[in-house]
């Protein structure tokens, strides 16, 4: 973690005091409980799974679509922590499948269900088909699994949200805000909590992760030079999720407190730090083409070509925020964690309209992005979609 912290411009972990202060309570809660982790082979899911495993739960089942990532998760856990007496199993399943439903019907006995599955990329709105899958994964599958949890007598349901759900400008963030509304509706029947947090540094598929990929493939590094973001490490993301799951009251949303230890940093600055840490001098180029040409010769000289440019793609948020001025905060309970306190407020008619119109589009097997944006704005009047007509897929 130390190297990652330095790359994102920090000296110390975010939540060490709260984890230490609540260590015994965490251990007791986890060691006496049964867990189901959905989307457990992604970067956040693996981090959460490891935080649970090392506290020896009675049961830990992990579901994910990626059998390769599940295999690596098991190898990682065995190599780091060994074995536990509890029931630890992984299942390569699609949450939206008959096979998953059969697993829940066969077992389904869990105290805590943690849903980390998500389409997390802003670029997921680049075409209407991927965008509809984003709705399925981020909203409808969440509602399905929480309904199953209620039927199975689960004690607590946790689902990860995002900082982009606060005043959303892209469809990914808006889908997570709508997901939060669905969670509020179900909170009448089950305790729920969630968390909004920053970009997870070097998580699978992220821009920072791509820096490693570009280096291994002898390709130039590109990044926006005008976007600054907050970052957490994978371990910190796991700690935040577990703290919210175990200690969150019904309808609570946890988030990192903003202070000098968590500050904004640009992608371009991280790219430079990353290259220097790998022993290369960053060389800024004036175009993509120049960087592709220079990568053939510069690495042998201990230099690496970079292309940093202004962001001009849809859905990029100008600022990062974890809460809005309309939300009630508890900043006293924990030292390094803030909490958004929610009351039971939702509009049943809007949620029913959303579900009905999505199903109607699916039945017709025809929809476009404009229809989905309009539907999102009907449910979220504050949703200011930022459309430039250009996707990240149109850049290097």
C-alpha positions as CSV (number, residue, x, y, z in Angstrom):
1,X,0.0,0.0,0.0
2,X,2.9,2.3,0.8
3,X,3.9,2.7,-2.9
4,X,0.3,3.3,-3.9
5,X,-0.1,5.9,-1.3
6,X,2.9,7.8,-2.5
7,X,1.7,7.6,-6.1
8,X,-1.6,9.2,-5.2
9,X,0.1,11.9,-3.1
10,X,-0.5,10.6,0.5
11,X,1.7,9.6,3.4
12,X,-0.7,7.6,5.5
13,X,-3.8,5.3,5.3
14,X,-7.2,7.0,5.6
15,X,-9.1,4.9,8.2
16,X,-6.4,3.5,10.5
17,X,-7.7,5.2,13.6
18,X,-11.3,4.1,13.1
19,X,-10.3,0.5,12.2
20,X,-8.1,0.4,15.3
21,X,-10.7,1.9,17.6
22,X,-13.4,-0.5,16.4
23,X,-11.1,-3.5,15.8
24,X,-12.5,-5.8,18.5
25,X,-16.1,-5.0,17.6
26,X,-15.4,-5.7,14.0
27,X,-13.7,-9.0,14.8
28,X,-16.6,-10.1,17.0
29,X,-19.3,-9.2,14.5
30,X,-17.5,-10.8,11.5
31,X,-16.4,-14.0,13.3
32,X,-20.0,-14.7,14.4
33,X,-21.7,-14.1,11.1
34,X,-22.4,-15.5,7.6
35,X,-21.6,-13.4,4.5
36,X,-22.5,-13.3,0.8
37,X,-20.3,-11.0,-1.3
38,X,-21.7,-10.2,-4.8
39,X,-19.3,-8.9,-7.4
40,X,-16.5,-10.2,-5.1
41,X,-13.8,-10.6,-7.7
42,X,-13.6,-7.0,-8.8
43,X,-11.1,-4.7,-7.2
44,X,-13.4,-3.5,-4.4
45,X,-15.0,-6.9,-4.0
46,X,-11.7,-8.6,-3.5
47,X,-10.7,-6.0,-0.9
48,X,-14.0,-6.5,1.0
49,X,-13.7,-10.3,0.8
50,X,-10.2,-10.2,2.2
51,X,-11.3,-7.9,5.1
52,X,-14.0,-10.4,5.9
53,X,-11.9,-13.5,5.5
54,X,-9.1,-12.4,7.8
55,X,-11.6,-12.0,10.6
56,X,-12.7,-15.7,10.3
57,X,-16.4,-15.6,9.5
58,X,-18.7,-18.6,10.0
59,X,-19.5,-18.5,6.3
60,X,-18.2,-16.5,3.3
61,X,-19.6,-17.1,-0.1
62,X,-18.4,-15.0,-3.1
63,X,-20.2,-14.6,-6.4
64,X,-18.8,-13.1,-9.6
65,X,-19.0,-13.5,-13.3
66,X,-15.3,-13.8,-13.8
67,X,-14.0,-17.3,-13.1
68,X,-10.4,-16.1,-13.7
69,X,-10.6,-13.3,-11.1
70,X,-12.3,-15.7,-8.6
71,X,-9.4,-18.2,-9.1
72,X,-6.9,-15.4,-8.5
73,X,-8.9,-14.2,-5.4
74,X,-8.7,-17.7,-3.9
75,X,-5.0,-18.0,-4.7
76,X,-4.4,-14.5,-3.1
77,X,-6.3,-15.4,0.0
78,X,-4.6,-18.7,0.5
79,X,-1.2,-17.2,-0.1
80,X,-1.9,-14.3,2.4
81,X,-4.1,-15.7,5.1
82,X,-4.3,-19.5,4.6
83,X,-7.5,-21.2,5.8
84,X,-10.4,-20.7,8.2
85,X,-12.8,-23.1,9.9
86,X,-15.8,-21.4,8.3
87,X,-17.4,-22.3,5.0
88,X,-15.5,-20.4,2.3
89,X,-16.7,-20.9,-1.3
90,X,-16.7,-19.0,-4.6
91,X,-19.3,-19.3,-7.4
92,X,-18.8,-18.1,-11.0
93,X,-22.3,-16.9,-11.6
94,X,-24.3,-14.1,-13.2
95,X,-26.5,-12.5,-10.5
96,X,-29.2,-12.1,-13.2
97,X,-29.4,-15.8,-13.9
98,X,-31.5,-18.9,-13.0
99,X,-28.3,-20.5,-11.6
100,X,-27.8,-17.7,-9.1
101,X,-31.5,-17.9,-8.1
102,X,-31.0,-21.7,-7.6
103,X,-28.0,-21.0,-5.3
104,X,-30.1,-18.6,-3.2
105,X,-33.0,-21.2,-3.1
106,X,-30.6,-24.0,-2.1
107,X,-28.8,-21.9,0.6
108,X,-29.6,-18.3,1.0
109,X,-28.8,-18.3,4.8
110,X,-26.7,-15.2,5.3
111,X,-26.5,-12.5,8.0
112,X,-25.0,-9.9,5.7
113,X,-25.2,-9.5,1.9
114,X,-22.7,-7.1,0.4
115,X,-23.3,-6.1,-3.2
116,X,-20.1,-4.8,-4.9
117,X,-21.2,-5.6,-8.5
118,X,-21.4,-2.6,-10.8
119,X,-20.7,-1.1,-14.2
120,X,-18.5,1.6,-13.0
121,X,-17.2,3.3,-16.1
122,X,-18.4,6.7,-17.3
123,X,-17.8,5.3,-20.8
124,X,-20.7,2.8,-20.3
125,X,-23.0,5.4,-21.7
126,X,-21.2,5.3,-25.1
127,X,-23.9,3.1,-26.7
128,X,-27.6,2.4,-25.8
129,X,-27.0,-1.4,-25.3
130,X,-24.2,-1.1,-22.8
131,X,-26.2,1.7,-21.1
132,X,-29.1,-0.6,-20.6
133,X,-26.9,-3.2,-19.1
134,X,-25.7,-0.5,-16.7
135,X,-29.3,-0.1,-15.7
136,X,-29.6,-3.8,-15.2
137,X,-26.5,-4.2,-13.1
138,X,-26.5,-1.1,-11.1
139,X,-30.3,-0.7,-10.4
140,X,-32.4,-3.8,-11.3
141,X,-30.1,-6.5,-10.1
142,X,-29.6,-4.6,-6.8
143,X,-33.4,-4.5,-6.3
144,X,-33.6,-8.2,-7.1
145,X,-30.9,-9.2,-4.7
146,X,-32.3,-7.1,-1.9
147,X,-35.7,-8.5,-2.4
148,X,-34.2,-12.0,-2.2
149,X,-32.4,-11.0,1.0
150,X,-35.6,-9.9,2.6
151,X,-37.3,-13.2,1.7
152,X,-34.3,-15.1,3.1
153,X,-34.3,-13.2,6.4
154,X,-30.9,-11.5,5.9
155,X,-30.1,-9.1,8.7
156,X,-28.3,-6.4,6.8
157,X,-27.8,-5.5,3.1
158,X,-24.9,-3.3,2.0
159,X,-24.5,-1.9,-1.5
160,X,-21.6,0.2,-2.7
161,X,-22.5,3.6,-4.3
162,X,-20.1,6.3,-5.7
163,X,-19.2,9.9,-5.1
164,X,-20.5,10.4,-8.6
165,X,-24.1,9.9,-7.3
166,X,-23.9,13.3,-5.5
167,X,-25.2,15.8,-8.1
168,X,-24.6,13.4,-11.0
169,X,-23.6,14.6,-14.5
170,X,-23.1,11.1,-16.1
171,X,-25.4,8.1,-16.5
172,X,-23.2,5.9,-14.3
173,X,-23.5,8.3,-11.3
174,X,-27.2,8.9,-12.0
175,X,-27.8,5.1,-12.0
176,X,-26.2,4.8,-8.6
177,X,-28.3,7.7,-7.3
178,X,-31.4,5.9,-8.6
179,X,-30.1,2.7,-7.0
180,X,-29.9,4.6,-3.7
181,X,-33.6,5.5,-4.1
182,X,-34.5,1.8,-4.7
183,X,-32.5,1.0,-1.5
184,X,-34.5,3.5,0.5
185,X,-37.7,1.9,-0.6
186,X,-36.6,-1.5,0.5
187,X,-35.3,-0.1,3.9
188,X,-38.8,-0.5,5.3
189,X,-38.2,-4.2,5.3
190,X,-34.5,-4.7,5.9
191,X,-31.6,-2.7,7.3
192,X,-29.5,-1.3,4.5
193,X,-26.4,0.9,4.4
194,X,-24.1,2.0,1.6
195,X,-20.9,4.0,1.0
196,X,-19.8,6.7,-1.4
197,X,-16.1,7.0,-2.0
198,X,-13.5,8.1,-4.4
199,X,-11.7,6.4,-7.3
200,X,-10.0,3.3,-6.2
201,X,-6.4,3.7,-7.3
202,X,-5.1,1.1,-9.8
203,X,-8.4,-0.8,-9.7
204,X,-9.1,-3.2,-12.7
205,X,-10.0,-1.2,-15.8
206,X,-9.3,2.2,-14.3
207,X,-7.1,4.7,-16.0
208,X,-4.4,4.2,-13.4
209,X,-4.5,0.5,-14.0
210,X,-4.0,1.2,-17.7
211,X,-0.6,2.9,-16.9
212,X,0.7,-0.5,-15.9
213,X,-0.8,-2.1,-19.0
214,X,0.8,0.5,-21.3
215,X,4.2,0.0,-19.7
216,X,4.0,-3.8,-20.1
217,X,2.9,-3.4,-23.7
218,X,5.5,-0.8,-24.6
219,X,2.9,1.9,-25.3
220,X,2.7,5.6,-24.5
221,X,0.8,6.8,-21.4
222,X,-2.1,9.2,-21.9
223,X,-4.1,11.1,-19.3
224,X,-6.2,14.3,-18.9
225,X,-4.3,17.2,-17.4
226,X,-7.4,19.2,-16.3
227,X,-9.2,16.6,-14.1
228,X,-8.4,16.2,-10.4
229,X,-9.8,13.4,-8.3
230,X,-9.8,11.9,-4.9
231,X,-8.3,8.4,-4.6
232,X,-8.5,5.6,-2.1
233,X,-6.4,2.4,-2.1
234,X,-8.1,-1.0,-2.6
235,X,-7.6,-1.9,1.0
236,X,-9.2,1.4,2.1
237,X,-12.2,0.7,-0.1
238,X,-12.6,-2.7,1.6
239,X,-12.4,-1.2,5.1
240,X,-14.9,1.6,4.3
241,X,-17.4,-1.0,2.9
242,X,-17.0,-3.3,5.9
243,X,-17.3,-0.4,8.4
244,X,-20.6,0.7,6.8
245,X,-21.9,-2.8,6.6
246,X,-21.2,-3.7,10.2
247,X,-21.7,-0.3,11.9
248,X,-24.1,1.6,9.6
249,X,-27.6,2.3,10.9
250,X,-30.5,1.8,8.5
251,X,-30.2,4.1,5.5
252,X,-26.8,5.4,6.4
253,X,-24.3,6.3,3.6
254,X,-20.7,6.3,4.7
255,X,-18.0,8.5,3.1
256,X,-14.3,9.5,3.7
257,X,-14.0,12.8,5.6
258,X,-12.1,15.4,3.6
259,X,-8.9,16.6,5.2
260,X,-5.3,17.1,4.4
261,X,-4.8,13.3,4.2
262,X,-7.2,13.0,1.3
263,X,-6.7,15.6,-1.4
264,X,-7.3,16.1,-5.1
265,X,-4.6,15.1,-7.5
266,X,-4.6,15.1,-11.3
267,X,-4.3,12.0,-13.4
268,X,-1.3,13.6,-15.2
269,X,0.5,14.1,-11.9
270,X,0.0,10.4,-10.9
271,X,1.2,9.3,-14.4
272,X,4.4,11.3,-13.8
273,X,4.9,9.8,-10.3
274,X,4.2,6.3,-11.6
275,X,6.8,6.6,-14.4
276,X,9.4,8.0,-12.1
277,X,8.8,5.2,-9.6
278,X,9.4,2.8,-12.5
279,X,12.7,4.4,-13.3
280,X,11.6,6.5,-16.3
281,X,11.7,10.2,-17.1
282,X,8.3,11.4,-18.3
283,X,8.5,13.1,-21.7
284,X,5.4,15.2,-22.6
285,X,4.3,15.0,-26.3
286,X,2.2,17.3,-28.3
287,X,0.0,14.7,-29.9
288,X,-1.1,11.0,-29.7
289,X,0.8,10.3,-33.0
290,X,4.1,11.8,-31.6
291,X,3.8,9.7,-28.5
292,X,3.2,6.5,-30.5
293,X,6.3,7.3,-32.6
294,X,8.6,8.1,-29.7
295,X,7.7,5.0,-27.7
296,X,9.7,3.0,-30.2
297,X,12.9,4.7,-29.1
298,X,12.6,6.6,-25.8
299,X,12.3,3.7,-23.3
300,X,15.8,2.4,-24.2
301,X,17.0,5.8,-23.0
302,X,15.3,5.6,-19.7
303,X,12.5,8.0,-20.9
304,X,8.7,7.4,-21.6
305,X,6.4,9.4,-23.9
306,X,3.2,10.8,-22.4
307,X,0.4,12.7,-23.9
308,X,-1.6,14.9,-21.5
309,X,-4.6,16.8,-22.9
310,X,-7.8,18.5,-21.7
311,X,-10.9,16.4,-21.2
312,X,-13.6,16.7,-23.9
313,X,-15.7,13.5,-23.4
314,X,-19.2,13.1,-22.1
315,X,-20.0,12.8,-18.4
316,X,-16.7,14.0,-16.8
317,X,-17.6,15.8,-13.6
318,X,-15.8,19.0,-12.9
319,X,-15.6,18.5,-9.1
320,X,-15.6,15.5,-6.8
321,X,-18.1,15.5,-3.9
322,X,-19.4,12.9,-1.5
323,X,-22.6,14.7,-0.3
324,X,-24.9,17.5,-1.3
325,X,-26.1,20.5,0.7
326,X,-29.5,18.8,0.9
327,X,-28.2,15.9,2.9
328,X,-27.9,15.6,6.7
329,X,-24.4,14.7,8.0
330,X,-23.0,13.0,11.1
331,X,-19.4,14.0,11.4
332,X,-18.9,13.1,15.0
333,X,-19.4,9.3,15.3
334,X,-16.1,8.4,13.6
335,X,-12.8,10.2,13.3
336,X,-12.1,9.6,9.6
337,X,-15.6,8.6,8.3
338,X,-18.6,10.8,7.7
339,X,-22.1,9.6,7.5
340,X,-25.1,10.8,5.5
341,X,-28.2,10.2,7.6
342,X,-31.3,9.4,5.5
343,X,-35.0,9.3,6.5
344,X,-37.5,7.1,4.7
345,X,-38.2,9.2,1.7
346,X,-38.9,8.0,-1.8
347,X,-41.5,8.4,-4.5
348,X,-43.1,5.1,-5.2
349,X,-44.7,6.3,-8.4
350,X,-41.4,7.4,-9.8
351,X,-39.7,4.1,-9.1
352,X,-42.6,2.2,-10.6
353,X,-42.5,4.4,-13.7
354,X,-38.8,3.8,-14.0
355,X,-39.2,0.0,-13.8
356,X,-42.2,0.0,-16.1
357,X,-40.5,2.1,-18.9
358,X,-37.3,0.1,-18.7
359,X,-39.3,-3.1,-19.1
360,X,-41.3,-1.6,-22.0
361,X,-38.0,-0.7,-23.8
362,X,-36.7,-4.2,-23.3
363,X,-39.9,-5.9,-24.5
364,X,-39.7,-3.9,-27.8
365,X,-35.9,-4.6,-28.0
366,X,-35.5,-1.0,-29.1
367,X,-34.4,2.1,-27.3
368,X,-31.8,4.9,-27.6
369,X,-29.7,6.9,-25.3
370,X,-31.9,10.0,-25.5
371,X,-34.9,7.9,-24.2
372,X,-32.8,6.7,-21.2
373,X,-31.4,10.1,-20.4
374,X,-35.0,11.5,-20.4
375,X,-36.2,8.7,-18.1
376,X,-33.3,9.3,-15.8
377,X,-34.1,13.1,-15.6
378,X,-37.8,12.3,-14.9
379,X,-36.7,10.3,-11.8
380,X,-33.8,12.7,-11.0
381,X,-34.9,16.3,-11.8
382,X,-31.5,17.6,-10.6
383,X,-29.6,15.3,-13.0
384,X,-27.6,17.7,-15.3
385,X,-26.3,15.3,-17.9
386,X,-23.0,16.5,-19.4
387,X,-23.0,15.5,-23.1
388,X,-20.2,16.5,-25.5
389,X,-20.9,13.9,-28.2
390,X,-17.5,12.3,-27.6
391,X,-16.8,9.0,-25.8
392,X,-13.6,7.9,-24.1
393,X,-13.5,5.1,-26.7
394,X,-12.6,7.8,-29.2
395,X,-9.4,8.6,-27.4
396,X,-6.2,6.6,-27.0
